[in-house]
Amino acid sequence: MKVSDFNYYLPEELIAQHPISIRDHSRLLVYHRRDKKIEDRLFTHIKEYLKPGDCLVINDTRVIPARLYGVREETGSRLEILLLERKDNDRWQALVKPGRKAKIGSNLSFGDGLLRARVIDILEEGSRILEFQYQGIFEELLDEIGVMPLPPYIHERLDDRERYQTVYNRITGSSAAPTAGLHFTNELLDEIERNGVKIAKITLHVGLGTFRPVKVDDISQHTMHFETYSVSEESANLINQCRGKGGKIIAVGTTSARTLETVADDKGIIHHGAGKTDIFIYPGHNFKGIDGLITNFHLPKSTLIMLVAALIGKDEVLDVYKKAVEARYRFFSFGDAMLIL
């Protein structure tokens, strides 16, 4: 199966440049796998499709202001970095642009010296290991001078940082938002719980895998980058109890889906624990941990559209996306949502 098999036509004007004013007023395309039926709804109507005893699984990661603009101290040349993963207290894996300005031993400065970093290693895929020096608390300095790491296809300024966070974010560590969750409000989640639907929290910190394109023609040769996950015993038990009683497990976003597929055994039992996952889900994958998915509309030829294709079929996902384009849905991170049942 080739990368080109997952390409589709998307007019540029359908790429959402800003979040909708009210989170749960985005549009919702509902796709029923059994009869391939499509419904056009609003996201707030999602509660009608979640039944008592079902379990909604959400990713409670929080995005850090991971993009920093600075200079190389030796030359004064400008550069930007994207923090990907904390290796220990003051060492981070990061993408640097342009990379040629960040050789081993280079000294970098951000925020007029509030943060300084030294390049101590270059990894195989081109990212750098940076060791930071600073006075004070790193997180506070990052919050002061860092910028939210919006994807490159978003060209408009985001005035409210919290609109690139889910309302249920808890654990800091992501370099991008789990965007399917951006549609939920606290009020909608409360109503869903009052209707008898359980909500389980898991964590996957979004890292390099989100930013890394598929560069091989044969998708089976693509290797995902490791990302850190955590599933508590409480959440695992809640999910397993719901499934044991006949409830459906609905993952909110591809990050939740990838996490559940990582920790599910062949019988669909979810096991608690923490670790790193590089699971790559594409057509041919046998889903064990989820019964449904809430997701946004994804980039052509991306690993995310491949995951959706694994759930509903390659031809089916391209047909759905074609109809979504015709119906003028908004695409990508700040766009509309899709519910797959």
C-alpha positions as CSV (number, residue, x, y, z in Angstrom):
1,M,0.0,0.0,0.0
2,K,1.5,3.3,-1.1
3,V,1.4,6.8,0.5
4,S,-0.2,8.1,-2.6
5,D,-3.2,5.9,-1.9
6,F,-4.1,8.3,0.9
7,N,-4.1,11.5,-1.0
8,Y,-7.2,13.6,-1.6
9,Y,-8.1,17.0,-3.0
10,L,-8.6,19.8,-0.4
11,P,-9.2,23.4,-1.3
12,E,-7.0,25.6,0.8
13,E,-9.9,27.7,2.0
14,L,-11.3,24.7,3.9
15,I,-8.2,24.6,6.2
16,A,-9.5,26.1,9.5
17,Q,-7.3,29.0,10.6
18,H,-8.9,29.6,13.9
19,P,-11.1,27.8,16.4
20,I,-14.9,28.2,16.2
21,S,-16.2,30.7,18.8
22,I,-18.1,28.0,20.8
23,R,-16.2,24.7,21.1
24,D,-19.1,22.3,20.7
25,H,-20.8,24.3,17.9
26,S,-18.4,22.8,15.3
27,R,-19.9,20.5,12.8
28,L,-20.0,16.7,13.3
29,L,-20.0,14.2,10.5
30,V,-21.3,10.9,11.8
31,Y,-20.2,7.8,9.9
32,H,-21.9,4.4,10.6
33,R,-19.6,1.6,9.6
34,R,-22.3,-1.0,9.3
35,D,-24.3,0.6,6.5
36,K,-21.9,3.4,5.5
37,K,-24.5,6.0,6.4
38,I,-23.4,9.6,6.9
39,E,-25.2,12.2,9.0
40,D,-24.4,15.9,9.2
41,R,-24.8,17.2,12.8
42,L,-23.4,19.6,15.3
43,F,-20.8,18.4,17.8
44,T,-23.1,19.1,20.7
45,H,-25.4,16.3,19.3
46,I,-22.7,13.7,20.0
47,K,-24.4,12.9,23.2
48,E,-27.2,11.3,21.2
49,Y,-24.9,8.7,20.0
50,L,-23.3,7.8,23.3
51,K,-25.4,5.3,25.2
52,P,-25.5,4.5,28.9
53,G,-22.8,2.0,29.7
54,D,-20.5,3.3,26.9
55,C,-17.0,4.7,27.8
56,L,-15.5,7.8,26.4
57,V,-11.7,7.7,26.6
58,I,-10.0,11.1,26.6
59,N,-6.3,12.1,26.5
60,D,-5.6,14.6,29.4
61,T,-2.2,15.8,28.1
62,R,-1.5,19.5,28.2
63,V,0.4,21.3,25.5
64,I,3.5,23.3,26.4
65,P,4.4,26.5,24.6
66,A,7.0,24.5,22.9
67,R,8.2,26.8,20.1
68,L,11.1,29.1,21.0
69,Y,12.6,31.8,18.8
70,G,16.2,32.7,19.5
71,V,19.8,33.2,18.2
72,R,23.0,31.2,18.0
73,E,25.3,33.1,20.3
74,E,28.4,32.5,18.2
75,T,27.0,34.2,15.1
76,G,23.8,36.0,16.1
77,S,21.9,34.1,13.4
78,R,18.3,33.5,14.1
79,L,16.7,30.1,14.6
80,E,13.6,28.5,16.1
81,I,13.2,25.3,18.0
82,L,10.4,23.0,18.8
83,L,10.6,21.1,22.1
84,L,9.6,17.5,21.7
85,E,10.4,15.5,24.8
86,R,12.0,16.1,28.2
87,K,14.8,13.6,28.6
88,D,15.6,14.7,32.2
89,N,15.4,17.9,34.2
90,D,17.3,20.2,31.9
91,R,17.8,18.1,28.7
92,W,15.2,18.2,25.9
93,Q,14.9,16.6,22.5
94,A,14.0,19.3,20.0
95,L,13.7,20.1,16.3
96,V,15.9,23.0,15.2
97,K,15.2,25.2,12.1
98,P,17.5,25.7,10.3
99,G,19.4,22.6,11.5
100,R,22.7,23.7,10.1
101,K,22.9,26.4,12.7
102,A,22.8,23.9,15.6
103,K,25.9,21.8,15.5
104,I,27.2,20.0,18.5
105,G,28.6,22.6,20.9
106,S,26.5,25.5,19.6
107,N,25.2,27.8,22.2
108,L,21.6,29.1,21.8
109,S,19.9,32.0,23.5
110,F,16.1,32.7,23.8
111,G,14.2,35.6,25.3
112,D,17.3,37.9,25.5
113,G,19.1,35.2,27.5
114,L,16.3,34.2,29.9
115,L,16.8,30.7,28.5
116,R,20.1,29.5,27.1
117,A,20.9,26.1,25.7
118,R,23.8,24.1,24.4
119,V,23.5,21.5,21.6
120,I,25.0,18.3,23.1
121,D,23.9,15.7,20.6
122,I,22.3,15.2,17.1
123,L,20.1,12.2,16.8
124,E,19.7,9.9,13.8
125,E,16.5,11.6,12.5
126,G,18.0,15.0,12.8
127,S,16.5,16.3,16.0
128,R,18.9,17.7,18.7
129,I,19.4,17.1,22.4
130,L,19.6,20.5,24.1
131,E,20.9,21.2,27.7
132,F,19.3,24.3,29.1
133,Q,20.7,26.8,31.6
134,Y,18.5,29.4,33.3
135,Q,17.8,31.2,36.6
136,G,14.4,30.4,38.2
137,I,11.8,27.9,37.2
138,F,11.9,26.5,33.6
139,E,8.2,26.1,33.2
140,E,7.6,29.7,34.2
141,L,10.2,31.0,31.8
142,L,8.9,28.8,29.0
143,D,5.4,30.2,29.6
144,E,6.8,33.7,29.4
145,I,8.7,33.4,26.2
146,G,7.5,30.3,24.5
147,V,4.9,30.2,21.7
148,M,2.1,27.6,21.2
149,P,3.3,25.1,18.6
150,L,0.5,25.6,16.0
151,P,0.9,23.5,12.9
152,P,2.5,25.2,9.9
153,Y,-0.8,25.3,7.9
154,I,-2.3,27.7,10.5
155,H,-1.2,31.2,9.5
156,E,-3.4,33.3,11.8
157,R,-2.4,34.3,15.3
158,L,-4.1,32.5,18.2
159,D,-5.0,35.2,20.8
160,D,-6.2,32.7,23.5
161,R,-3.6,30.0,24.2
162,E,-6.3,27.9,26.0
163,R,-8.1,27.4,22.7
164,Y,-5.3,25.0,21.7
165,Q,-5.9,23.1,24.9
166,T,-8.7,20.7,25.8
167,V,-10.9,21.7,28.7
168,Y,-9.8,18.5,30.5
169,N,-6.0,18.9,30.1
170,R,-4.1,18.0,33.2
171,I,-0.6,16.6,32.6
172,T,1.9,18.9,30.9
173,G,4.1,17.4,28.2
174,S,2.7,17.6,24.6
175,S,4.2,19.4,21.6
176,A,0.8,19.4,19.9
177,A,-2.8,19.3,21.0
178,P,-5.0,16.1,20.8
179,T,-7.3,18.1,18.6
180,A,-10.4,15.9,18.6
181,G,-10.9,16.9,22.3
182,L,-10.9,20.6,21.5
183,H,-14.7,20.3,20.7
184,F,-15.7,19.4,24.2
185,T,-17.0,21.8,26.8
186,N,-17.2,21.0,30.5
187,E,-21.0,21.4,30.3
188,L,-21.2,18.8,27.4
189,L,-19.0,16.4,29.3
190,D,-21.1,16.8,32.4
191,E,-24.3,16.1,30.4
192,I,-22.7,13.0,28.8
193,E,-21.8,11.7,32.3
194,R,-25.3,12.4,33.6
195,N,-26.6,10.3,30.7
196,G,-24.7,7.2,32.1
197,V,-21.6,7.3,29.9
198,K,-18.3,6.7,31.7
199,I,-15.3,8.9,31.0
200,A,-11.8,7.4,31.4
201,K,-8.7,9.6,31.3
202,I,-5.4,8.4,29.8
203,T,-2.3,10.3,28.8
204,L,-0.3,10.3,25.6
205,H,2.2,13.2,25.1
206,V,2.2,14.1,21.4
207,G,5.7,14.3,20.0
208,L,7.7,14.0,16.8
209,G,5.4,11.4,15.3
210,T,2.8,14.2,14.7
211,F,5.2,16.4,12.8
212,R,7.1,13.7,10.8
213,P,5.7,13.0,7.3
214,V,5.7,9.6,5.7
215,K,8.8,9.7,3.5
216,V,8.6,6.1,2.1
217,D,6.5,5.0,-0.8
218,D,5.5,1.7,0.9
219,I,3.7,2.7,4.1
220,S,4.6,-0.6,5.8
221,Q,8.2,0.7,5.8
222,H,7.4,3.8,7.8
223,T,8.6,3.9,11.4
224,M,6.8,6.0,14.0
225,H,8.6,8.0,16.6
226,F,8.2,6.9,20.3
227,E,5.7,8.8,22.4
228,T,5.1,8.6,26.1
229,Y,1.9,7.2,27.5
230,S,0.3,6.4,30.8
231,V,-2.9,4.4,31.6
232,S,-3.8,4.3,35.3
233,E,-5.2,1.2,37.0
234,E,-8.4,3.1,37.7
235,S,-8.9,4.0,34.0
236,A,-8.0,0.5,32.8
237,N,-10.5,-1.0,35.2
238,L,-13.3,1.4,34.2
239,I,-12.8,0.7,30.5
240,N,-12.7,-3.1,31.1
241,Q,-15.8,-2.9,33.2
242,C,-17.7,-1.0,30.5
243,R,-16.7,-3.5,27.8
244,G,-17.5,-6.4,30.1
245,K,-21.1,-5.1,30.4
246,G,-21.5,-4.6,26.7
247,G,-20.6,-0.9,26.4
248,K,-18.7,0.5,23.5
249,I,-15.3,2.1,24.0
250,I,-15.1,5.4,22.1
251,A,-11.7,6.9,21.8
252,V,-11.5,10.7,21.6
253,G,-8.8,11.3,19.0
254,T,-6.1,9.2,17.4
255,T,-3.8,9.7,20.4
256,S,-6.3,7.9,22.7
257,A,-6.9,5.2,20.0
258,R,-3.1,4.6,19.6
259,T,-2.7,4.3,23.4
260,L,-5.6,1.9,23.8
261,E,-4.3,-0.3,20.9
262,T,-0.9,-0.3,22.6
263,V,-2.1,-1.5,26.0
264,A,-4.9,-3.9,24.8
265,D,-4.3,-7.6,24.7
266,D,-5.7,-10.0,22.0
267,K,-8.9,-10.3,24.0
268,G,-9.4,-6.5,24.2
269,I,-8.5,-6.3,27.8
270,I,-6.8,-2.9,28.7
271,H,-3.7,-3.2,30.9
272,H,-2.6,-0.3,33.0
273,G,1.0,1.0,32.9
274,A,3.3,3.6,31.5
275,G,5.8,3.5,28.8
276,K,6.6,4.5,25.2
277,T,4.7,3.5,22.1
278,D,5.6,3.7,18.4
279,I,2.5,1.8,17.2
280,F,1.7,2.6,13.6
281,I,-1.9,1.8,12.7
282,Y,-2.8,1.5,9.0
283,P,-5.2,-0.7,6.9
284,G,-4.9,-4.3,8.0
285,H,-4.7,-3.5,11.7
286,N,-7.0,-5.5,13.9
287,F,-8.5,-3.1,16.4
288,K,-8.8,-4.6,19.9
289,G,-9.1,-1.6,22.3
290,I,-11.7,0.6,20.7
291,D,-15.2,0.3,19.2
292,G,-15.5,3.8,17.8
293,L,-13.5,7.0,17.3
294,I,-14.0,10.8,17.5
295,T,-11.5,12.5,15.3
296,N,-10.9,15.6,13.2
297,F,-10.2,15.6,9.4
298,H,-6.6,14.9,8.7
299,L,-3.9,15.9,6.3
300,P,-3.6,14.0,3.0
301,K,-1.0,11.1,3.1
302,S,-0.6,11.4,6.9
303,T,-0.3,8.6,9.4
304,L,-3.6,9.9,11.0
305,I,-5.7,9.4,7.9
306,M,-4.1,6.0,7.6
307,L,-5.4,5.2,11.1
308,V,-8.9,6.2,10.1
309,A,-8.6,4.1,7.0
310,A,-7.7,1.2,9.1
311,L,-10.9,1.6,11.0
312,I,-13.4,2.1,8.1
313,G,-11.4,1.2,4.9
314,K,-9.2,3.1,2.5
315,D,-11.8,3.6,-0.2
316,E,-14.4,4.5,2.4
317,V,-12.3,7.2,4.1
318,L,-11.5,8.8,0.8
319,D,-15.2,8.8,-0.1
320,V,-16.1,10.3,3.2
321,Y,-13.4,13.0,2.9
322,K,-14.6,13.8,-0.7
323,K,-18.2,14.3,0.7
324,A,-16.8,16.4,3.6
325,V,-15.1,18.6,1.1
326,E,-18.3,18.9,-1.0
327,A,-20.2,19.8,2.2
328,R,-17.6,22.5,3.1
329,Y,-16.5,21.0,6.4
330,R,-13.5,22.7,8.1
331,F,-10.3,20.6,8.1
332,F,-7.4,19.9,10.4
333,S,-6.6,21.0,13.9
334,F,-9.2,23.8,14.3
335,G,-11.6,22.2,12.0
336,D,-14.8,20.1,12.4
337,A,-15.1,16.6,13.8
338,M,-16.0,13.1,12.7
339,L,-17.7,10.4,14.8
340,I,-17.1,6.8,13.6
341,L,-19.5,4.2,15.0
